């Protein structure tokens, strides 16, 4: 997609955002994002099936299922399981490391913003509920200036400036995906 086509796509989305109507393309893309993100979302049961399942109590947490859950959340790493490091589990250990690798490249909330893909259109700023609550004029396309916003466009590129304010961040931990859905270049990835 060339830059002109990309800008037309961004403009089309912004018109729908400002009119508070769903964009038909976004409704189609929601399903595409769900398919693409399946590989990034970790299923604790899938991880559990790769663990030794001994409940040896050598690691924290004490059971393999609890360990798998914490592993899926990124609270522990595969190397924290001593039996998994023993001979015979090399393939499982490698598979677990492969499955959890995307966790290492993302922020605590599961948001990754690829600045190389970003065009600085500002869709993320306009649609972010936190930004709009902190600075209502952002819903009309005006620049975010406050430190209370999650996103801001600086030097033509969107930046995450206050991750702690994101609704995906504790204590809220809401499954908000609006910034990802309205990003025209797929620069925002949520897992």
TIKOLSE-650250 format. One record per residue: residue number from 1; x, y, z of N, C-alpha, C in turn. Coordinates in nm, 3 decimals. Layout:
N
k/n.xx/n.yy/n.zz/ca.xx/ca.yy/ca.zz/c.xx/c.yy/c.zz
NUM/X/Y/Z/X/Y/Z/X/Y/Z
...
This chain:
191
k/n.xx/n.yy/n.zz/ca.xx/ca.yy/ca.zz/c.xx/c.yy/c.zz
1/0.085/-0.117/0.000/0.000/0.000/0.000/0.089/0.123/0.000
2/0.065/0.215/-0.095/0.149/0.335/-0.100/0.100/0.438/0.002
3/0.177/0.544/0.016/0.148/0.643/0.120/0.016/0.715/0.095
4/-0.018/0.742/-0.031/-0.144/0.810/-0.062/-0.263/0.723/-0.024
5/-0.257/0.595/-0.059/-0.364/0.503/-0.023/-0.379/0.493/0.128
6/-0.265/0.493/0.197/-0.266/0.485/0.342/-0.332/0.608/0.403
7/-0.302/0.727/0.351/-0.360/0.850/0.403/-0.511/0.854/0.377
8/-0.554/0.805/0.261/-0.698/0.799/0.232/-0.767/0.707/0.331
9/-0.703/0.592/0.359/-0.758/0.497/0.455/-0.770/0.561/0.594
10/-0.666/0.635/0.636/-0.667/0.702/0.766/-0.776/0.808/0.771
11/-0.789/0.886/0.664/-0.891/0.991/0.659/-1.030/0.930/0.668
12/-1.052/0.822/0.595/-1.181/0.753/0.598/-1.216/0.710/0.740
13/-1.120/0.652/0.811/-1.145/0.608/0.949/-1.173/0.727/1.040
14/-1.099/0.835/1.022/-1.116/0.951/1.110/-1.255/1.011/1.092
15/-1.308/1.013/0.970/-1.443/1.065/0.947/-1.543/0.983/1.029
16/-1.528/0.853/1.028/-1.619/0.768/1.105/-1.600/0.789/1.255
17/-1.477/0.808/1.300/-1.452/0.830/1.443/-1.516/0.961/1.487
18/-1.495/1.068/1.411/-1.548/1.198/1.450/-1.701/1.201/1.444
19/-1.759/1.122/1.355/-1.906/1.115/1.347/-1.963/1.011/1.443
20/-1.874/0.944/1.516/-1.911/0.841/1.613/-1.994/0.730/1.549
21/-1.951/0.688/1.429/-2.014/0.577/1.358/-1.910/0.468/1.336
22/-1.951/0.343/1.336/-1.854/0.237/1.309/-1.809/0.241/1.163
23/-1.683/0.223/1.143/-1.626/0.220/1.008/-1.639/0.077/0.954
24/-1.700/0.058/0.835/-1.716/-0.077/0.782/-1.585/-0.153/0.771
25/-1.477/-0.083/0.733/-1.348/-0.151/0.720/-1.298/-0.200/0.854
26/-1.322/-0.122/0.961/-1.278/-0.164/1.093/-1.352/-0.288/1.140
27/-1.480/-0.297/1.104/-1.556/-0.415/1.142/-1.499/-0.539/1.074
28/-1.456/-0.524/0.948/-1.391/-0.637/0.879/-1.256/-0.667/0.942
29/-1.180/-0.561/0.974/-1.045/-0.580/1.028/-1.045/-0.638/1.168
30/-1.153/-0.618/1.245/-1.160/-0.674/1.380/-1.143/-0.825/1.375
31/-1.207/-0.889/1.277/-1.195/-1.034/1.263/-1.054/-1.072/1.219
32/-0.993/-0.991/1.130/-0.856/-1.019/1.086/-0.761/-1.009/1.204
33/-0.776/-0.903/1.287/-0.689/-0.887/1.404/-0.706/-1.003/1.501
34/-0.829/-1.048/1.519/-0.853/-1.160/1.611/-0.779/-1.284/1.562
35/-0.783/-1.310/1.432/-0.712/-1.427/1.378/-0.561/-1.411/1.396
36/-0.509/-1.290/1.363/-0.365/-1.268/1.372/-0.315/-1.274/1.515
37/-0.395/-1.225/1.609/-0.350/-1.218/1.748/-0.366/-1.349/1.823
38/-0.433/-1.446/1.764/-0.448/-1.575/1.831/-0.313/-1.636/1.864
39/-0.215/-1.619/1.774/-0.085/-1.677/1.797/-0.011/-1.608/1.911
40/-0.048/-1.484/1.944/0.021/-1.410/2.048/-0.042/-1.434/2.185
41/-0.176/-1.450/2.188/-0.242/-1.476/2.316/-0.204/-1.616/2.362
42/-0.160/-1.625/2.485/-0.116/-1.753/2.538/-0.226/-1.820/2.616
43/-0.241/-1.946/2.590/-0.339/-2.027/2.660/-0.264/-2.103/2.770
44/-0.297/-2.080/2.898/-0.228/-2.150/3.005/-0.234/-2.302/2.991
45/-0.343/-2.354/2.938/-0.355/-2.500/2.922/-0.254/-2.553/2.821
46/-0.232/-2.477/2.714/-0.132/-2.516/2.614/0.007/-2.519/2.677
47/0.037/-2.419/2.760/0.166/-2.416/2.829/0.175/-2.530/2.931
48/0.066/-2.554/3.003/0.063/-2.660/3.103/0.096/-2.796/3.039
49/0.042/-2.820/2.921/0.067/-2.947/2.852/0.213/-2.967/2.814
50/0.290/-2.858/2.810/0.432/-2.867/2.779/0.519/-2.877/2.905
51/0.460/-2.853/3.021/0.534/-2.861/3.147/0.546/-3.007/3.192
52/0.640/-3.037/3.284/0.658/-3.175/3.333/0.536/-3.230/3.409
53/0.451/-3.143/3.462/0.331/-3.182/3.537/0.363/-3.269/3.659
54/0.469/-3.234/3.729/0.508/-3.310/3.847/0.459/-3.246/3.977
55/0.420/-3.118/3.972/0.382/-3.044/4.092/0.488/-3.062/4.201
56/0.613/-3.045/4.161/0.728/-3.072/4.250/0.743/-2.970/4.362
57/0.679/-2.855/4.349/0.686/-2.748/4.449/0.826/-2.685/4.460
58/0.908/-2.702/4.356/1.042/-2.642/4.355/1.039/-2.497/4.305
59/0.932/-2.461/4.239/0.923/-2.325/4.188/0.806/-2.253/4.255
60/0.796/-2.128/4.226/0.685/-2.048/4.280/0.606/-2.000/4.162
61/0.482/-2.030/4.146/0.389/-2.095/4.237/0.412/-2.245/4.248
62/0.344/-2.308/4.338/0.373/-2.446/4.376/0.318/-2.555/4.283
63/0.220/-2.523/4.199/0.167/-2.626/4.110/0.198/-2.592/3.965
64/0.200/-2.693/3.880/0.230/-2.673/3.738/0.122/-2.589/3.669
65/-0.003/-2.607/3.705/-0.110/-2.529/3.643/-0.098/-2.382/3.681
66/-0.069/-2.355/3.807/-0.051/-2.217/3.850/0.072/-2.156/3.783
67/0.177/-2.236/3.765/0.297/-2.190/3.696/0.264/-2.155/3.551
68/0.185/-2.240/3.484/0.147/-2.216/3.345/0.067/-2.086/3.332
69/-0.020/-2.061/3.428/-0.099/-1.938/3.426/-0.009/-1.817/3.441
70/0.083/-1.823/3.536/0.176/-1.711/3.556/0.268/-1.694/3.435
71/0.304/-1.803/3.371/0.387/-1.799/3.251/0.313/-1.729/3.138
72/0.184/-1.757/3.124/0.102/-1.694/3.021/0.086/-1.544/3.045
73/0.090/-1.503/3.170/0.079/-1.361/3.206/0.213/-1.289/3.200
74/0.321/-1.365/3.187/0.454/-1.306/3.183/0.512/-1.279/3.320
75/0.451/-1.336/3.424/0.499/-1.314/3.562/0.620/-1.400/3.596
76/0.639/-1.512/3.524/0.754/-1.599/3.544/0.810/-1.635/3.406
77/0.930/-1.692/3.403/0.989/-1.739/3.278/1.006/-1.890/3.284
78/1.019/-1.953/3.170/1.029/-2.099/3.164/1.145/-2.153/3.247
79/1.253/-2.079/3.253/1.371/-2.124/3.329/1.347/-2.128/3.480
80/1.236/-2.073/3.526/1.203/-2.078/3.669/1.152/-2.215/3.712
81/1.129/-2.305/3.616/1.080/-2.441/3.646/1.199/-2.537/3.640
82/1.255/-2.578/3.756/1.373/-2.665/3.756/1.355/-2.797/3.679
83/1.244/-2.869/3.693/1.232/-2.995/3.617/1.233/-2.974/3.465
84/1.188/-2.859/3.419/1.186/-2.829/3.276/1.328/-2.816/3.220
85/1.424/-2.786/3.307/1.563/-2.771/3.266/1.638/-2.904/3.262
86/1.574/-3.009/3.309/1.637/-3.142/3.313/1.635/-3.207/3.175
87/1.726/-3.303/3.151/1.728/-3.374/3.023/1.592/-3.441/2.996
88/1.554/-3.441/2.871/1.427/-3.501/2.831/1.318/-3.399/2.805
89/1.339/-3.276/2.850/1.238/-3.172/2.832/1.287/-3.060/2.740
90/1.398/-3.085/2.667/1.458/-2.982/2.583/1.359/-2.928/2.479
91/1.287/-3.019/2.412/1.192/-2.976/2.308/1.078/-2.896/2.368
92/1.028/-2.940/2.483/0.920/-2.866/2.549/0.967/-2.728/2.593
93/1.088/-2.721/2.648/1.143/-2.594/2.692/1.156/-2.499/2.573
94/1.206/-2.549/2.461/1.221/-2.467/2.341/1.086/-2.418/2.290
95/0.986/-2.505/2.291/0.852/-2.469/2.247/0.791/-2.363/2.338
96/0.809/-2.378/2.469/0.758/-2.278/2.564/0.826/-2.144/2.540
97/0.957/-2.146/2.523/1.030/-2.020/2.497/0.980/-1.954/2.369
98/0.950/-2.033/2.269/0.897/-1.982/2.142/0.758/-1.919/2.163
99/0.675/-1.985/2.242/0.540/-1.935/2.266/0.539/-1.805/2.347
100/0.629/-1.793/2.443/0.630/-1.675/2.530/0.719/-1.563/2.477
101/0.791/-1.586/2.368/0.882/-1.484/2.314/0.812/-1.350/2.288
102/0.690/-1.346/2.232/0.625/-1.215/2.211/0.604/-1.136/2.339
103/0.596/-1.204/2.454/0.578/-1.132/2.581/0.696/-1.042/2.612
104/0.817/-1.084/2.572/0.935/-1.005/2.604/0.943/-0.875/2.525
105/0.875/-0.867/2.409/0.883/-0.747/2.326/0.768/-0.651/2.347
106/0.685/-0.675/2.449/0.569/-0.590/2.472/0.576/-0.524/2.608
107/0.492/-0.424/2.625/0.484/-0.355/2.754/0.400/-0.439/2.850
108/0.393/-0.396/2.973/0.319/-0.467/3.076/0.174/-0.490/3.036
109/0.112/-0.394/2.969/-0.028/-0.405/2.933/-0.051/-0.491/2.811
110/0.051/-0.528/2.741/0.032/-0.602/2.618/0.013/-0.511/2.499
111/0.066/-0.391/2.503/0.058/-0.297/2.392/0.198/-0.276/2.335
112/0.206/-0.288/2.204/0.333/-0.261/2.136/0.305/-0.161/2.025
113/0.377/-0.051/2.021/0.361/0.049/1.916/0.488/0.049/1.831
114/0.474/0.011/1.706/0.586/0.005/1.613/0.601/0.141/1.546
115/0.697/0.220/1.591/0.714/0.356/1.540/0.755/0.358/1.393
116/0.813/0.249/1.343/0.850/0.243/1.202/0.727/0.235/1.112
117/0.619/0.174/1.160/0.496/0.164/1.083/0.406/0.287/1.099
118/0.424/0.360/1.208/0.336/0.473/1.243/0.352/0.588/1.144
119/0.237/0.645/1.100/0.238/0.761/1.011/0.206/0.890/1.087
120/0.172/0.877/1.214/0.140/0.995/1.294/0.002/1.051/1.265
121/-0.090/0.967/1.217/-0.225/1.014/1.182/-0.302/1.062/1.305
122/-0.271/1.008/1.422/-0.335/1.051/1.546/-0.465/0.979/1.579
123/-0.500/0.877/1.503/-0.623/0.802/1.533/-0.620/0.748/1.677
124/-0.506/0.698/1.720/-0.495/0.641/1.854/-0.525/0.746/1.961
125/-0.480/0.870/1.937/-0.503/0.979/2.033/-0.652/1.011/2.041
126/-0.717/1.017/1.924/-0.857/1.057/1.916/-0.951/0.953/1.975
127/-0.921/0.825/1.955/-1.016/0.721/1.998/-0.988/0.666/2.138
128/-0.875/0.695/2.196/-0.842/0.643/2.329/-0.935/0.703/2.434
129/-1.012/0.621/2.505/-1.105/0.672/2.607/-1.034/0.750/2.717
130/-0.914/0.711/2.752/-0.839/0.781/2.857/-0.800/0.921/2.808
131/-0.753/0.930/2.683/-0.715/1.060/2.628/-0.834/1.154/2.623
132/-0.949/1.102/2.578/-1.069/1.184/2.566/-1.117/1.229/2.704
133/-1.108/1.143/2.803/-1.150/1.181/2.939/-1.055/1.285/2.998
134/-0.926/1.271/2.972/-0.828/1.364/3.026/-0.831/1.498/2.953
135/-0.849/1.493/2.821/-0.852/1.613/2.738/-0.964/1.599/2.635
136/-1.087/1.640/2.669/-1.200/1.624/2.576/-1.176/1.677/2.435
137/-1.099/1.785/2.414/-1.078/1.831/2.276/-1.007/1.728/2.186
138/-0.942/1.628/2.244/-0.877/1.528/2.158/-0.980/1.450/2.078
139/-1.103/1.438/2.127/-1.207/1.366/2.053/-1.245/1.440/1.925
140/-1.209/1.568/1.917/-1.236/1.647/1.797/-1.113/1.656/1.707
141/-1.009/1.582/1.741/-0.889/1.581/1.658/-0.781/1.678/1.702
142/-0.801/1.744/1.816/-0.700/1.839/1.864/-0.588/1.765/1.934
143/-0.471/1.823/1.933/-0.351/1.759/1.990/-0.362/1.742/2.141
144/-0.314/1.628/2.187/-0.307/1.602/2.331/-0.183/1.672/2.386
145/-0.201/1.747/2.493/-0.089/1.821/2.551/-0.059/1.776/2.694
146/-0.155/1.716/2.759/-0.144/1.679/2.900/-0.061/1.552/2.919
147/-0.001/1.540/3.035/0.070/1.417/3.072/-0.027/1.308/3.117
148/-0.156/1.342/3.127/-0.256/1.245/3.172/-0.309/1.158/3.058
149/-0.259/1.180/2.936/-0.304/1.101/2.821/-0.212/0.982/2.799
150/-0.263/0.882/2.730/-0.183/0.763/2.699/-0.099/0.788/2.574
151/-0.162/0.843/2.470/-0.095/0.866/2.342/-0.075/1.014/2.314
152/0.028/1.044/2.238/0.053/1.179/2.188/0.132/1.166/2.060
153/0.106/1.255/1.965/0.185/1.259/1.842/0.298/1.359/1.864
154/0.421/1.310/1.852/0.539/1.395/1.868/0.627/1.377/1.745
155/0.663/1.487/1.683/0.749/1.484/1.564/0.694/1.391/1.456
156/0.563/1.392/1.438/0.501/1.314/1.331/0.485/1.166/1.358
157/0.508/1.122/1.482/0.494/0.980/1.517/0.421/0.969/1.650
158/0.326/0.876/1.655/0.256/0.853/1.782/0.350/0.790/1.882
159/0.332/0.828/2.007/0.412/0.775/2.117/0.319/0.737/2.232
160/0.357/0.634/2.303/0.288/0.602/2.429/0.363/0.681/2.535
161/0.294/0.781/2.593/0.365/0.868/2.687/0.332/0.839/2.833
162/0.219/0.774/2.857/0.180/0.749/2.995/0.108/0.615/3.003
163/0.183/0.508/2.993/0.128/0.374/2.987/0.045/0.339/3.111
164/0.083/0.393/3.226/0.012/0.363/3.350/-0.133/0.408/3.347
165/-0.166/0.503/3.259/-0.304/0.553/3.249/-0.391/0.463/3.161
166/-0.330/0.374/3.082/-0.405/0.287/2.991/-0.501/0.199/3.070
167/-0.621/0.180/3.014/-0.722/0.099/3.083/-0.683/-0.048/3.089
168/-0.585/-0.090/3.009/-0.538/-0.228/3.014/-0.442/-0.249/3.132
169/-0.392/-0.141/3.187/-0.293/-0.145/3.294/-0.364/-0.162/3.427
170/-0.304/-0.232/3.523/-0.367/-0.245/3.655/-0.394/-0.108/3.715
171/-0.497/-0.089/3.792/-0.586/-0.189/3.848/-0.703/-0.225/3.756
172/-0.731/-0.146/3.651/-0.848/-0.171/3.568/-0.839/-0.301/3.489
173/-0.730/-0.320/3.417/-0.708/-0.437/3.330/-0.829/-0.469/3.243
174/-0.881/-0.367/3.177/-0.993/-0.386/3.084/-0.938/-0.430/2.950
175/-1.016/-0.505/2.877/-0.972/-0.553/2.746/-1.008/-0.450/2.639
176/-0.960/-0.329/2.654/-0.983/-0.222/2.559/-0.887/-0.241/2.441
177/-0.939/-0.238/2.319/-0.857/-0.257/2.200/-0.881/-0.148/2.096
178/-0.943/-0.039/2.137/-0.987/0.061/2.041/-0.869/0.124/1.964
179/-0.757/0.145/2.028/-0.642/0.205/1.958/-0.592/0.112/1.847
180/-0.588/-0.017/1.875/-0.545/-0.116/1.776/-0.643/-0.123/1.660
181/-0.771/-0.118/1.689/-0.873/-0.130/1.585/-0.872/-0.012/1.490
182/-0.840/0.108/1.538/-0.844/0.226/1.454/-0.707/0.264/1.397
183/-0.604/0.188/1.424/-0.472/0.217/1.368/-0.470/0.173/1.222
184/-0.452/0.270/1.131/-0.459/0.239/0.988/-0.339/0.161/0.936
185/-0.228/0.166/1.004/-0.108/0.100/0.954/-0.071/-0.025/1.035
186/-0.157/-0.064/1.127/-0.131/-0.178/1.215/-0.003/-0.160/1.295
187/0.025/-0.034/1.332/0.145/-0.005/1.412/0.123/-0.040/1.559
188/-0.004/-0.050/1.601/-0.035/-0.085/1.741/-0.079/-0.229/1.744
189/-0.014/-0.304/1.831/-0.047/-0.446/1.847/-0.078/-0.472/1.993
190/-0.190/-0.534/2.017/-0.231/-0.571/2.153/-0.243/-0.720/2.161
191/-0.187/-0.780/2.264/-0.199/-0.925/2.282/-0.278/-0.955/2.405
